[in-house]
Amino acid sequence: MSEKKNIARAAGVLGSATMLSRILGMVRDMVVSRLFGAGMATDAFFAAFQIPNMLRRFFAEGALTAAFVPIFSETLAKRGRDEARELANLCFTLLTIVMAGITIVGIIFSPFLVKLMFPGFSTIPGKFELTVMLNRLMFPYIFFISLVALCMGILNTLRHFFTPAISTVFLNVSMILAALLLRGYFEVPITALACGVLIGGIIQLVMQLPVLWHKGFPLRPRLDMFSPEVRRIALLMLPSIFGVGVYYLNITVGAILASLLPQGSISYLYYAQRLFEFPQGIFTVSVAQAVLPSMSRQAADGDMAGMKDSLTFGLRLTLFITIPAMAGLMVCAVPIFSLLFMGGEFDYAKAVNTAQALVYYSLGLSFVAMIRVLAPAFYALKDTKTPVWTAFVSFLLNFGFSLLLMGPLKHGGLALATTLSACCNMLLLLWFLRRKIGILGGRKIVVSAAKSLLATIPMAVVVHYLCRLTDWSLKGHSFSKTLVLAGAVAAGIAVYGVCVHLLRSDEALDLMALVKSRLKRKER
């Protein structure tokens, strides 16, 4: 099977599993918004969750995966399963020790972290203390989810993608059940959500272990601080923390600055970010996770032509998906929040404020998606310096844009600053990668993006006019709102599908060929 088919198939498996998780994540946010609204309690929870979540994105899903997968793939390809198994055990043991230490330090110094990251909370009675309590309760989540990320890297390299992707379903289920069933048992009801986060992290880790055992990689304690492979991973991981995680650092900077804005601003940004991550989590992350093992293996074998082909295909597939998703989120921002979130403590004004942030975030969907594919390409080539420098520039730009835009646009300006800095980061990565490995097939990428953009325009027009068939400012009317929004989305997908088919989009043809081949195998 060609690497293109491997990548497309892996992305399909990841996307299907992640779609279920994201749908449940949406249900979770609907439950949270209706039970707790957007105010002091939700600001405190989202801020408290931001700290372990930021570490998760930096260390676990970002730097750890980007550093571990290339070395593990190389060890597996060149030295066999026994050596790869030994490396997995070493990394698991060391990571357990390191993350246990980080968790203990985080719990002890939680007041300092909250005060540093959310200075505006100290001016509101009770808000700082609530945030510290919630942060301490949730901090062990980073311990469990970091081990989950290592297991995910092992399983993805072994071409098993489903279990790591589906495990996030149980985090969402845990939080939903905790919010519905446990909030009455706490003096501060939102504490139940923090308990749900912790329980969900434990479940995610427990799910990975039987699958690893079945694949011949049972994890056992093994300590060797002088292993050359472990040192290589550590050296690769340190700069990767900043290179891969800068986008999420920018999100965190936005939350810090939002603590200085009117109450509710952090919640608006959080809800918008969750909607923004829906297509990103289903498609973008799926493509990035699918293409990284292929690029790492090809780089280890010295197959630079194959690596460039895999990278180019990953970028084209990413743009094919994210360009229409970007337009859809922008056009449907208010309808989505009106239907899914409005009710209880969440009124129309809050829906509009949250939709404003989503529009500005959505402008950067394709930029963020391309970064997720481009940055790991450098780590597959054992280049840790370039992504760090581009990320540092992006971070400075984001901070400058945020200070410039948060005055006139409030929380919307912080979302727009994240988009502008992501665009700069993407362009820098693309330029440096082309200098490093030569022509990337830029003409194919541009033609593919142009076809997707042309197909998106009529799609957006159709969706816009269909969404005007109901009044989204009215409370209730869930049935009619659901019909209109579902019809608009279905019509948009149909219009986009017809247009890319007429334009003879290569990505559409590749996906259709993959679907046909799978149907034929089922018939046999």
Secondary structure as UniProt FT lines:
FT   HELIX           3..36
FT   HELIX           40..55
FT   HELIX           56..64
FT   HELIX           65..108
FT   HELIX           110..117
FT   HELIX           119..123
FT   TURN            125..126
FT   HELIX           127..138
FT   TURN            139..140
FT   HELIX           141..157
FT   TURN            158..159
FT   HELIX           162..166
FT   HELIX           168..182
FT   HELIX           183..185
FT   TURN            189..190
FT   HELIX           191..214
FT   TURN            215..216
FT   TURN            225..226
FT   HELIX           228..258
FT   TURN            259..260
FT   TURN            263..264
FT   HELIX           265..279
FT   HELIX           280..284
FT   HELIX           285..300
FT   TURN            301..302
FT   HELIX           304..331
FT   HELIX           333..340
FT   TURN            344..345
FT   HELIX           348..362
FT   TURN            363..364
FT   HELIX           365..380
FT   TURN            381..382
FT   HELIX           385..409
FT   HELIX           411..437
FT   HELIX           442..467
FT   TURN            468..469
FT   TURN            472..473
FT   HELIX           478..502
FT   TURN            503..504
FT   HELIX           506..523
//
